[in-house]
Amino acid sequence: SNPEISKIDKNFWEASVGLEYSINDKILISCGYLAGVTGVNSYYNSDLGSSLNSHTLGIGGLYTINDMISLEIGAFNSWYKSNTDTNPLNSAYSQTYGRSNLGISLGLNFVFGGE
């Protein structure tokens, strides 16, 4: 039997929604949300990695400079629910896992030929 299987309680699942709106021919904005629910138990988390429930919110925009060039900008932030696990071999020892992520992007798109 695989000892890694005992670390899984249920399936991991994610649900997301996104919206995109074109303000005019030059400007487009977007936003999105993602929720993730982990499917592991306290045996899974360690100093090397952890799986935590999370919420992510992202926003973005596009500005069309001309028919060939557009500029994109975006950002996201992820919040993770912290989790404190008690060591199954020593109940006097516990460890709390938590984190957050922030990402920012900037892109320049070029279109050569075609429509």
Contacts in CASP RR format, 6 or more apart in sequence:
PFRMAT RR
TARGET T0000
AUTHOR 0000-0000-0000
METHOD contacts of the structure
MODEL  1
SNPEISKIDKNFWEASVGLEYSINDKILISCGYLAGVTGVNSYYNSDLGS
SLNSHTLGIGGLYTINDMISLEIGAFNSWYKSNTDTNPLNSAYSQTYGRS
NLGISLGLNFVFGGE
6 43 0 8 1.000
7 40 0 8 1.000
7 41 0 8 1.000
7 43 0 8 1.000
7 44 0 8 1.000
8 39 0 8 1.000
8 40 0 8 1.000
8 41 0 8 1.000
8 44 0 8 1.000
9 39 0 8 1.000
9 40 0 8 1.000
9 41 0 8 1.000
10 39 0 8 1.000
11 39 0 8 1.000
12 36 0 8 1.000
12 37 0 8 1.000
12 38 0 8 1.000
12 39 0 8 1.000
12 40 0 8 1.000
12 51 0 8 1.000
13 36 0 8 1.000
13 37 0 8 1.000
14 34 0 8 1.000
14 35 0 8 1.000
14 36 0 8 1.000
14 37 0 8 1.000
15 34 0 8 1.000
15 35 0 8 1.000
15 36 0 8 1.000
16 32 0 8 1.000
16 33 0 8 1.000
16 34 0 8 1.000
16 35 0 8 1.000
17 32 0 8 1.000
17 33 0 8 1.000
18 30 0 8 1.000
18 31 0 8 1.000
18 32 0 8 1.000
18 33 0 8 1.000
19 30 0 8 1.000
19 31 0 8 1.000
19 32 0 8 1.000
20 28 0 8 1.000
20 29 0 8 1.000
20 30 0 8 1.000
21 28 0 8 1.000
21 29 0 8 1.000
21 30 0 8 1.000
22 28 0 8 1.000
23 29 0 8 1.000
25 64 0 8 1.000
26 63 0 8 1.000
26 64 0 8 1.000
27 61 0 8 1.000
27 62 0 8 1.000
27 63 0 8 1.000
27 64 0 8 1.000
28 61 0 8 1.000
28 62 0 8 1.000
28 64 0 8 1.000
29 59 0 8 1.000
29 60 0 8 1.000
29 61 0 8 1.000
29 62 0 8 1.000
30 59 0 8 1.000
30 60 0 8 1.000
30 61 0 8 1.000
30 62 0 8 1.000
31 57 0 8 1.000
31 58 0 8 1.000
31 59 0 8 1.000
31 60 0 8 1.000
32 57 0 8 1.000
32 58 0 8 1.000
32 59 0 8 1.000
33 55 0 8 1.000
33 56 0 8 1.000
33 57 0 8 1.000
33 58 0 8 1.000
34 54 0 8 1.000
34 55 0 8 1.000
34 56 0 8 1.000
35 54 0 8 1.000
35 55 0 8 1.000
35 56 0 8 1.000
36 53 0 8 1.000
36 54 0 8 1.000
36 55 0 8 1.000
37 53 0 8 1.000
38 51 0 8 1.000
38 52 0 8 1.000
38 53 0 8 1.000
39 51 0 8 1.000
40 51 0 8 1.000
42 83 0 8 1.000
42 85 0 8 1.000
42 86 0 8 1.000
42 88 0 8 1.000
43 88 0 8 1.000
44 50 0 8 1.000
44 51 0 8 1.000
45 51 0 8 1.000
45 83 0 8 1.000
45 85 0 8 1.000
45 95 0 8 1.000
45 97 0 8 1.000
47 95 0 8 1.000
49 97 0 8 1.000
50 83 0 8 1.000
50 97 0 8 1.000
50 98 0 8 1.000
52 80 0 8 1.000
52 81 0 8 1.000
52 82 0 8 1.000
52 83 0 8 1.000
52 97 0 8 1.000
52 98 0 8 1.000
52 99 0 8 1.000
53 80 0 8 1.000
53 81 0 8 1.000
54 78 0 8 1.000
54 79 0 8 1.000
54 80 0 8 1.000
54 81 0 8 1.000
55 78 0 8 1.000
55 79 0 8 1.000
56 76 0 8 1.000
56 77 0 8 1.000
56 78 0 8 1.000
56 79 0 8 1.000
56 101 0 8 1.000
57 76 0 8 1.000
57 77 0 8 1.000
58 74 0 8 1.000
58 75 0 8 1.000
58 76 0 8 1.000
58 77 0 8 1.000
59 74 0 8 1.000
59 75 0 8 1.000
59 76 0 8 1.000
60 72 0 8 1.000
60 73 0 8 1.000
60 74 0 8 1.000
60 75 0 8 1.000
61 72 0 8 1.000
61 73 0 8 1.000
61 74 0 8 1.000
62 70 0 8 1.000
62 71 0 8 1.000
62 72 0 8 1.000
63 70 0 8 1.000
63 71 0 8 1.000
63 72 0 8 1.000
64 70 0 8 1.000
65 71 0 8 1.000
67 111 0 8 1.000
68 110 0 8 1.000
68 111 0 8 1.000
68 112 0 8 1.000
69 108 0 8 1.000
69 109 0 8 1.000
69 110 0 8 1.000
69 111 0 8 1.000
70 108 0 8 1.000
70 109 0 8 1.000
71 106 0 8 1.000
71 107 0 8 1.000
71 108 0 8 1.000
71 109 0 8 1.000
72 105 0 8 1.000
72 106 0 8 1.000
72 107 0 8 1.000
72 108 0 8 1.000
72 109 0 8 1.000
73 104 0 8 1.000
73 105 0 8 1.000
73 106 0 8 1.000
73 107 0 8 1.000
74 104 0 8 1.000
74 105 0 8 1.000
74 106 0 8 1.000
75 102 0 8 1.000
75 103 0 8 1.000
75 104 0 8 1.000
75 105 0 8 1.000
76 101 0 8 1.000
76 102 0 8 1.000
76 103 0 8 1.000
77 100 0 8 1.000
77 101 0 8 1.000
77 102 0 8 1.000
77 103 0 8 1.000
78 100 0 8 1.000
78 101 0 8 1.000
78 102 0 8 1.000
79 100 0 8 1.000
80 98 0 8 1.000
80 99 0 8 1.000
80 100 0 8 1.000
81 98 0 8 1.000
82 96 0 8 1.000
82 97 0 8 1.000
82 98 0 8 1.000
83 96 0 8 1.000
83 97 0 8 1.000
83 98 0 8 1.000
84 94 0 8 1.000
84 95 0 8 1.000
84 96 0 8 1.000
84 97 0 8 1.000
85 94 0 8 1.000
85 95 0 8 1.000
85 96 0 8 1.000
85 97 0 8 1.000
86 93 0 8 1.000
86 94 0 8 1.000
87 93 0 8 1.000
87 94 0 8 1.000
87 95 0 8 1.000
END
